């Protein structure tokens, strides 16, 4: 009996998620009772929805409204309940046809791939090209350029210099800048740019160190900007009604180094989907990220990702990104 109850509740959760994704409206018990496959009374459905709410899978925006999925509800749906691959046949055809006829330089192919993904998903798409081979870091230095900003300079052992301007709401005395420069240099000297993933541990003024670290990341990302292809920022922004949300989403998408770090972080954790707060960027708490690596002759060379609302069609979107990564890998391996 308990098994039947759990199965029914899982079925109801799936129905709520899919209905809310489709309509953007809270889902009520009467609506679920009319759906094929849910052969129980509205009263039973209400009880089950209350249970799912108590368990953190659903939320009720207003006391008189139906329920909407929570992050936990979306996560269970993605992990357990959604169809294995619900990418529409037309979209599968578009993807396969695109790669059948794709030709030209790598840059053109990767740029066109983002446009393809945006067109078939209405999400922001990002494709990263192969990371350039970079020499290890020799020195990090911070230079005052105005009262509230610094120039972060990163020099590698070959003498190449990367720079980035960062806000600095702290004392800009020469002593402070020297100490921060020395600390960051000692932490990063000898490291390859691709392995610069965390600031030094520092109990005092940890926020200051985090901002200084952001400068290093931005400076290093400058050299990779030519290998980043992004499209569809306006498409994903249009998914939200709140002006503040639209602004914050666009602001993040304009900062390419953050987008790339986010995509790589998802893949680095062995995930393909990060939902809401899982992506670690508060401005994107109403967004989900889908990401897959692509390979050349079995070696990971870059990534394919999408950023869209948490209310995205997960089965279709995940299937599309995975199919694109597979076809891109095949196309590039064939030369």
Secondary structure as UniProt FT lines:
FT   HELIX           2..23
FT   HELIX           29..33
FT   TURN            36..37
FT   HELIX           42..54
FT   TURN            55..56
FT   STRAND          58..59
FT   TURN            63..64
FT   STRAND          67..69
FT   HELIX           71..76
FT   HELIX           77..81
FT   HELIX           89..101
FT   HELIX           106..121
FT   STRAND          124..128
FT   STRAND          137..146
FT   TURN            147..148
FT   STRAND          149..156
FT   TURN            157..158
FT   STRAND          161..167
FT   HELIX           174..188
FT   TURN            189..190
FT   HELIX           193..195
FT   TURN            204..205
FT   HELIX           206..222
FT   TURN            223..224
FT   HELIX           225..227
FT   STRAND          228..231
FT   HELIX           233..237
FT   TURN            238..239
FT   HELIX           243..253
FT   HELIX           256..268
FT   TURN            269..270
FT   STRAND          273..275
FT   HELIX           276..279
FT   HELIX           282..284
FT   TURN            285..286
FT   STRAND          287..296
FT   TURN            297..298
FT   STRAND          299..309
FT   TURN            310..311
FT   HELIX           314..334
//
